[in-house]
Amino acid sequence: MDENTVIGCCKSGYQKNKFKKLKKGDLRFQDDLDLHGCSAYEAEVMLGVRIPQWQINNQLVVLIQHGKGRGILKKLVDEFLQNDPNVLAYHSAIPKHGGTGAVYVHLKNINKNDESE
């Protein structure tokens, strides 16, 4: 995976029109996490801590900045998000939000029964 590879995943049940909005940067993100300078281990720990915090705080659309570099953090973030059951969808950001060095993430809403938000 190189620095220009676009990453993304729309999990089963996630609305396709919402995914299009996520891809375009049309869903306003409520928080961000900057992983620049982190080791793979530190990044994984931070993701494991922040995702549940965001859900508890009802911050369901977030931006994760992994940087471009050699693609190590990008690959880690891609695999982590793909395997996390709390993630509904994610996609590389538009250029003004970091482009292929960042990713928009839409998380499950744990504060009510409707998980599509």
ABEGO torsion letter per residue (X at the ends): XBAABBBEBBBBGBBAAAAAAAAAGABBBABBBBABGBBAAAAAAAAAAAAAAAAAAGBABBBBBAEAEAGAAAAAAAAAAAABAABABBBBBBAAAGEAABBBBBBBBAABABAAX
